[in-house]
Amino acid sequence: MLLPIHGIEGSSPFMGRWPEGPEGQVLPVRRPDRFSNEMLRTISACFVALSLLAACSQPPPQALVTVPDLIGKPLPQAEAELQAAGLRSDAKVGDPRLACSPIIAPSPTPAVSDQKPAPGSKVAKGTVVVLGYPYQC
């Protein structure tokens, strides 16, 4: 008696003979070796194709740019220089307790007092440069 496997009827490599055994016990059906070899080749070919696709789709290395020296420059000018260099800026205000002093006169335009990464560093285009400037009283 032929037993269909996975709902496939008729003569196919998925058909096997019902093994003799105790009643009610399900025994495995041996599939032809050809099926497993074909499956192994298909899986191997897919793996190779996906590996090649992954290797070929790596983005090219980004060009490095030099971070300009912005210390002492007015904040709007510093941000414009960063944009011209292909970099982005993030301005951070300093501690107000250190800025509001009767000894130091406030400047009309805040100037950059700190920057990270440091001037002259090589970074990828589009990197964010954090600009520190004093709190304005």
Phi and psi restraints in degrees (value plus and minus 20) as a CYANA .aco file:
   2 LEU   PHI    -109.1   -69.1
   2 LEU   PSI     121.7   161.7
   3 LEU   PHI    -137.4   -97.4
   3 LEU   PSI      97.2   137.2
   4 PRO   PHI     -92.0   -52.0
   4 PRO   PSI     119.4   159.4
   5 ILE   PHI    -133.0   -93.0
   5 ILE   PSI     118.0   158.0
   6 HIS   PHI      39.3    79.3
   6 HIS   PSI       9.2    49.2
   7 GLY   PHI      54.9    94.9
   7 GLY   PSI      -8.5    31.5
   8 ILE   PHI    -111.3   -71.3
   8 ILE   PSI     107.4   147.4
   9 GLU   PHI    -129.7   -89.7
   9 GLU   PSI     142.0   182.0
  10 GLY   PHI      73.5   113.5
  10 GLY   PSI    -187.8  -147.8
  11 SER   PHI    -108.0   -68.0
  11 SER   PSI      98.4   138.4
  12 SER   PHI    -176.6  -136.6
  12 SER   PSI     145.8   185.8
  13 PRO   PHI     -86.3   -46.3
  13 PRO   PSI     -30.6     9.4
  14 PHE   PHI    -107.4   -67.4
  14 PHE   PSI     -21.2    18.8
  15 MET   PHI    -113.6   -73.6
  15 MET   PSI     127.6   167.6
  16 GLY   PHI    -166.3  -126.3
  16 GLY   PSI     147.9   187.9
  17 ARG   PHI    -105.5   -65.5
  17 ARG   PSI     121.2   161.2
  18 TRP   PHI     -87.7   -47.7
  18 TRP   PSI      97.7   137.7
  19 PRO   PHI     -88.0   -48.0
  19 PRO   PSI     126.7   166.7
  20 GLU   PHI     -94.6   -54.6
  20 GLU   PSI     114.5   154.5
  21 GLY   PHI    -193.6  -153.6
  21 GLY   PSI     159.8   199.8
  22 PRO   PHI     -80.9   -40.9
  22 PRO   PSI     126.2   166.2
  23 GLU   PHI     -84.8   -44.8
  23 GLU   PSI     116.8   156.8
  24 GLY   PHI      68.0   108.0
  24 GLY   PSI     -29.2    10.8
  25 GLN   PHI    -116.1   -76.1
  25 GLN   PSI     110.2   150.2
  26 VAL   PHI    -113.2   -73.2
  26 VAL   PSI     103.7   143.7
  27 LEU   PHI    -130.9   -90.9
  27 LEU   PSI     129.4   169.4
  28 PRO   PHI     -86.9   -46.9
  28 PRO   PSI     128.7   168.7
  29 VAL   PHI    -120.9   -80.9
  29 VAL   PSI     107.7   147.7
  30 ARG   PHI     -98.7   -58.7
  30 ARG   PSI     106.7   146.7
  31 ARG   PHI    -112.4   -72.4
  31 ARG   PSI     132.5   172.5
  32 PRO   PHI     -82.7   -42.7
  32 PRO   PSI     128.9   168.9
  33 ASP   PHI     -82.7   -42.7
  33 ASP   PSI     -47.8    -7.8
  34 ARG   PHI     -78.9   -38.9
  34 ARG   PSI     -59.3   -19.3
  35 PHE   PHI     -82.2   -42.2
  35 PHE   PSI     -67.0   -27.0
  36 SER   PHI     -87.8   -47.8
  36 SER   PSI     -55.6   -15.6
  37 ASN   PHI     -86.6   -46.6
  37 ASN   PSI     -61.4   -21.4
  38 GLU   PHI     -84.4   -44.4
  38 GLU   PSI     -62.1   -22.1
  39 MET   PHI     -84.1   -44.1
  39 MET   PSI     -62.6   -22.6
  40 LEU   PHI     -82.2   -42.2
  40 LEU   PSI     -62.5   -22.5
  41 ARG   PHI     -84.5   -44.5
  41 ARG   PSI     -60.7   -20.7
  42 THR   PHI     -84.9   -44.9
  42 THR   PSI     -65.6   -25.6
  43 ILE   PHI     -83.9   -43.9
  43 ILE   PSI     -62.0   -22.0
  44 SER   PHI     -82.9   -42.9
  44 SER   PSI     -63.1   -23.1
  45 ALA   PHI     -83.7   -43.7
  45 ALA   PSI     -60.4   -20.4
  46 CYS   PHI     -84.7   -44.7
  46 CYS   PSI     -61.5   -21.5
  47 PHE   PHI     -82.5   -42.5
  47 PHE   PSI     -65.1   -25.1
  48 VAL   PHI     -83.3   -43.3
  48 VAL   PSI     -64.1   -24.1
  49 ALA   PHI     -82.6   -42.6
  49 ALA   PSI     -63.8   -23.8
  50 LEU   PHI     -86.9   -46.9
  50 LEU   PSI     -56.3   -16.3
  51 SER   PHI     -84.4   -44.4
  51 SER   PSI     -63.5   -23.5
  52 LEU   PHI     -85.0   -45.0
  52 LEU   PSI     -60.8   -20.8
  53 LEU   PHI     -82.7   -42.7
  53 LEU   PSI     -62.9   -22.9
  54 ALA   PHI     -85.6   -45.6
  54 ALA   PSI     -59.5   -19.5
  55 ALA   PHI     -88.5   -48.5
  55 ALA   PSI     -55.7   -15.7
  56 CYS   PHI    -100.9   -60.9
  56 CYS   PSI     -37.9     2.1
  57 SER   PHI    -116.3   -76.3
  57 SER   PSI      -9.8    30.2
  58 GLN   PHI     -88.0   -48.0
  58 GLN   PSI     114.7   154.7
  59 PRO   PHI     -88.4   -48.4
  59 PRO   PSI     128.6   168.6
  60 PRO   PHI     -87.4   -47.4
  60 PRO   PSI     133.4   173.4
  61 PRO   PHI     -81.9   -41.9
  61 PRO   PSI     122.5   162.5
  62 GLN   PHI     -98.7   -58.7
  62 GLN   PSI     128.2   168.2
  63 ALA   PHI     -91.3   -51.3
  63 ALA   PSI     120.9   160.9
  64 LEU   PHI    -112.9   -72.9
  64 LEU   PSI     123.2   163.2
  65 VAL   PHI    -143.7  -103.7
  65 VAL   PSI     135.8   175.8
  66 THR   PHI    -110.5   -70.5
  66 THR   PSI     112.9   152.9
  67 VAL   PHI     -94.0   -54.0
  67 VAL   PSI     103.1   143.1
  68 PRO   PHI     -91.8   -51.8
  68 PRO   PSI     138.3   178.3
  69 ASP   PHI    -102.8   -62.8
  69 ASP   PSI      94.1   134.1
  70 LEU   PHI    -133.1   -93.1
  70 LEU   PSI     -20.4    19.6
  71 ILE   PHI     -84.8   -44.8
  71 ILE   PSI     110.1   150.1
  72 GLY   PHI      69.1   109.1
  72 GLY   PSI     -30.3     9.7
  73 LYS   PHI    -107.0   -67.0
  73 LYS   PSI     128.8   168.8
  74 PRO   PHI     -80.0   -40.0
  74 PRO   PSI     125.5   165.5
  75 LEU   PHI     -74.7   -34.7
  75 LEU   PSI     -66.0   -26.0
  76 PRO   PHI     -82.1   -42.1
  76 PRO   PSI     -58.2   -18.2
  77 GLN   PHI     -87.2   -47.2
  77 GLN   PSI     -61.3   -21.3
  78 ALA   PHI     -82.4   -42.4
  78 ALA   PSI     -62.6   -22.6
  79 GLU   PHI     -85.5   -45.5
  79 GLU   PSI     -56.9   -16.9
  80 ALA   PHI     -86.0   -46.0
  80 ALA   PSI     -60.4   -20.4
  81 GLU   PHI     -84.7   -44.7
  81 GLU   PSI     -59.9   -19.9
  82 LEU   PHI     -83.4   -43.4
  82 LEU   PSI     -63.3   -23.3
  83 GLN   PHI     -83.7   -43.7
  83 GLN   PSI     -60.2   -20.2
  84 ALA   PHI     -84.7   -44.7
  84 ALA   PSI     -50.8   -10.8
  85 ALA   PHI    -103.4   -63.4
  85 ALA   PSI     -23.8    16.2
  86 GLY   PHI      65.9   105.9
  86 GLY   PSI       1.0    41.0
  87 LEU   PHI    -133.1   -93.1
  87 LEU   PSI     142.9   182.9
  88 ARG   PHI    -130.3   -90.3
  88 ARG   PSI     136.9   176.9
  89 SER   PHI    -140.5  -100.5
  89 SER   PSI     133.5   173.5
  90 ASP   PHI    -160.9  -120.9
  90 ASP   PSI      86.8   126.8
  91 ALA   PHI    -107.2   -67.2
  91 ALA   PSI     114.2   154.2
  92 LYS   PHI    -143.6  -103.6
  92 LYS   PSI     107.5   147.5
  93 VAL   PHI     -99.7   -59.7
  93 VAL   PSI     126.1   166.1
  94 GLY   PHI     -99.1   -59.1
  94 GLY   PSI    -198.2  -158.2
  95 ASP   PHI     -91.5   -51.5
  95 ASP   PSI     104.9   144.9
  96 PRO   PHI     -84.5   -44.5
  96 PRO   PSI     -46.7    -6.7
  97 ARG   PHI     -86.6   -46.6
  97 ARG   PSI     -47.8    -7.8
  98 LEU   PHI    -107.4   -67.4
  98 LEU   PSI     -39.7     0.3
  99 ALA   PHI    -112.9   -72.9
  99 ALA   PSI     -56.1   -16.1
 100 CYS   PHI    -106.2   -66.2
 100 CYS   PSI      62.2   102.2
 101 SER   PHI    -143.3  -103.3
 101 SER   PSI     120.6   160.6
 102 PRO   PHI     -89.0   -49.0
 102 PRO   PSI     -36.3     3.7
 103 ILE   PHI    -100.6   -60.6
 103 ILE   PSI     -57.6   -17.6
 104 ILE   PHI    -118.8   -78.8
 104 ILE   PSI     102.1   142.1
 105 ALA   PHI     -98.1   -58.1
 105 ALA   PSI     115.6   155.6
 106 PRO   PHI     -89.2   -49.2
 106 PRO   PSI     124.2   164.2
 107 SER   PHI    -111.8   -71.8
 107 SER   PSI     129.0   169.0
 108 PRO   PHI     -86.7   -46.7
 108 PRO   PSI     -53.4   -13.4
 109 THR   PHI    -139.9   -99.9
 109 THR   PSI     106.0   146.0
 110 PRO   PHI     -84.6   -44.6
 110 PRO   PSI     119.4   159.4
 111 ALA   PHI    -128.2   -88.2
 111 ALA   PSI     130.1   170.1
 112 VAL   PHI     -87.8   -47.8
 112 VAL   PSI     106.8   146.8
 113 SER   PHI    -128.6   -88.6
 113 SER   PSI     -35.9     4.1
 114 ASP   PHI    -176.2  -136.2
 114 ASP   PSI     131.3   171.3
 115 GLN   PHI    -169.5  -129.5
 115 GLN   PSI     125.1   165.1
 116 LYS   PHI    -158.0  -118.0
 116 LYS   PSI     108.6   148.6
 117 PRO   PHI     -86.8   -46.8
 117 PRO   PSI     143.0   183.0
 118 ALA   PHI     -85.2   -45.2
 118 ALA   PSI     134.7   174.7
 119 PRO   PHI     -78.5   -38.5
 119 PRO   PSI     120.6   160.6
 120 GLY   PHI      68.5   108.5
 120 GLY   PSI     -28.0    12.0
 121 SER   PHI     -88.9   -48.9
 121 SER   PSI     128.9   168.9
 122 LYS   PHI    -117.5   -77.5
 122 LYS   PSI     101.2   141.2
 123 VAL   PHI    -154.2  -114.2
 123 VAL   PSI     143.5   183.5
 124 ALA   PHI     -91.6   -51.6
 124 ALA   PSI     128.2   168.2
 125 LYS   PHI     -78.7   -38.7
 125 LYS   PSI     118.1   158.1
 126 GLY   PHI      73.0   113.0
 126 GLY   PSI     -23.1    16.9
 127 THR   PHI     -85.2   -45.2
 127 THR   PSI     125.1   165.1
 128 VAL   PHI    -106.0   -66.0
 128 VAL   PSI     107.3   147.3
 129 VAL   PHI    -125.0   -85.0
 129 VAL   PSI     103.0   143.0
 130 VAL   PHI    -107.5   -67.5
 130 VAL   PSI     102.1   142.1
 131 LEU   PHI    -126.7   -86.7
 131 LEU   PSI     105.7   145.7
 132 GLY   PHI    -120.1   -80.1
 132 GLY   PSI     117.0   157.0
 133 TYR   PHI    -161.3  -121.3
 133 TYR   PSI     134.1   174.1
 134 PRO   PHI     -92.0   -52.0
 134 PRO   PSI     132.3   172.3
 135 TYR   PHI     -86.2   -46.2
 135 TYR   PSI     117.5   157.5
 136 GLN   PHI    -115.6   -75.6
 136 GLN   PSI     102.9   142.9
